[in-house]
Amino acid sequence: MALCPRCRIPLKKHTITTDVEKWEVEVDACTNSCGGVWLQDHDFKADARANLLLDCELYVINRAVKRLKLSKLDETAKCPDCKIPMYRYEWNKTGLEIDQCKKCKGRWFDAGEIQNIADVLRSSS
């Protein structure tokens, strides 16, 4: 069972149908606590234009129910699948940072990060 990299509680599986391409994607999310969302690398390979990150259903899932202490956000998050530390990187030279696993290339989005990236994607198109 995959655990939230921030809260260390089990992630819940959600199947969403993307707004733009109308394909189904299964995501793991911490919907009862921090609002983080785990997306696997194959989700991005199937969606090279990043339309997945413009999906309204993801915005709803990627909202925190409980606020995390800032110290939790400063901690190195561990990959829910590989259990190794992830690294922070800048998303497409936008100034927005997200966590990614070096091994499986999955990405962790803390609460609100998907909305922030979507705002940047919309403003640049």
C-alpha positions as a printed Julia matrix, in Angstrom:
125×3 Matrix{Float64}:
   0.0    0.0     0.0
   1.37   3.4    -1.01
   1.78   5.95    1.78
   1.59   9.72    1.51
   5.12  11.17    1.38
   4.04  13.99    3.7
   1.48  12.49    6.13
   2.57   8.83    6.03
  -1.06   7.66    5.76
  -2.41   5.37    2.99
  -3.16   7.08   -0.31
  -6.59   6.6    -1.9
  -6.94   5.6    -5.56
  -9.06   7.84   -7.77
  -9.94   7.28  -11.41
 -10.51  10.48  -13.32
 -11.58  11.0   -16.91
  -9.55  13.85  -18.32
 -11.47  16.89  -19.55
  -9.51  17.36  -22.74
  -8.61  13.93  -24.12
 -11.35  11.9   -22.36
  -9.04   9.11  -21.22
  -8.99   7.57  -17.77
  -6.1    8.05  -15.39
  -5.71   6.46  -11.99
  -4.11   8.73   -9.4
  -3.21   8.2    -5.77
  -4.14  11.04   -3.45
  -4.06  12.05    0.18
  -7.61  13.39    0.11
  -8.28  13.08    3.85
  -5.3   15.15    4.9
  -2.65  17.13    2.97
  -4.23  16.99   -0.51
  -1.12  15.73   -2.26
  -1.43  13.79   -5.53
   0.88  11.08   -6.92
   1.09  10.76  -10.7
   3.14   8.01  -12.3
   5.52   8.59  -15.18
   3.36   6.69  -17.68
   0.55   9.22  -17.11
   2.84  11.95  -18.45
   4.13   9.85  -21.34
   0.54   9.31  -22.48
  -0.13  13.05  -22.16
   2.88  14.82  -23.65
   1.09  18.2   -23.83
   0.37  18.17  -20.07
  -3.4   18.44  -20.59
  -3.78  16.13  -17.62
  -2.65  18.97  -15.37
  -5.47  21.16  -16.71
  -8.1   18.71  -15.46
 -10.7   20.2   -13.1
 -11.13  16.95  -11.18
  -7.45  17.0   -10.26
  -7.8   20.51   -8.8
 -10.51  19.26   -6.44
  -8.41  16.28   -5.35
  -5.28  18.45   -4.93
  -6.7   20.55   -2.08
  -5.64  20.17    1.51
  -8.17  19.17    4.16
  -5.63  19.66    6.94
  -2.76  22.14    6.89
   0.74  20.73    7.02
   3.38  22.28    9.2
   5.97  24.07    7.1
   8.62  21.72    8.49
   6.8   18.8     6.82
   7.05  20.52    3.45
  10.77  21.09    3.98
  11.4   17.4     4.63
  12.59  15.23    1.76
   9.57  13.26    0.58
   9.9    9.54   -0.12
   8.46   8.0    -3.28
   5.18   6.19   -2.52
   6.19   3.37   -4.9
   9.97   3.02   -4.55
  10.31   4.28   -0.95
  13.44   6.28   -1.83
  13.94  10.03   -1.32
  12.61  12.19   -4.14
  14.24  15.37   -5.38
  12.67  18.79   -6.0
  12.9   20.23   -9.49
  11.59  23.27  -11.3
   8.59  22.53  -13.53
   9.37  23.67  -17.11
  11.26  26.81  -16.05
   8.19  28.26  -14.33
   9.65  28.81  -10.87
   7.27  26.15   -9.5
   8.93  23.17   -7.83
   7.58  19.64   -7.47
   8.98  16.34   -6.18
  10.05  13.55   -8.52
  11.42  10.06   -7.94
  14.81   9.41   -9.55
  13.99   5.74  -10.07
  10.38   5.49  -11.33
  10.05   9.17  -12.46
   6.68   9.53  -10.71
   5.77  13.02   -9.49
   4.3   14.23   -6.2
   2.2   17.39   -6.21
   1.64  19.03   -2.83
  -1.71  20.73   -2.26
  -2.39  23.48   -4.78
   0.64  22.77   -6.98
  -1.45  21.35   -9.84
  -3.61  24.5    -9.91
  -0.47  26.68   -9.92
   1.02  24.73  -12.84
  -2.28  24.84  -14.72
  -2.41  28.62  -14.29
   1.08  28.9   -15.79
   0.2   26.52  -18.65
  -2.93  28.54  -19.49
  -1.14  31.89  -19.38
   1.66  30.69  -21.66
  -0.63  29.32  -24.39
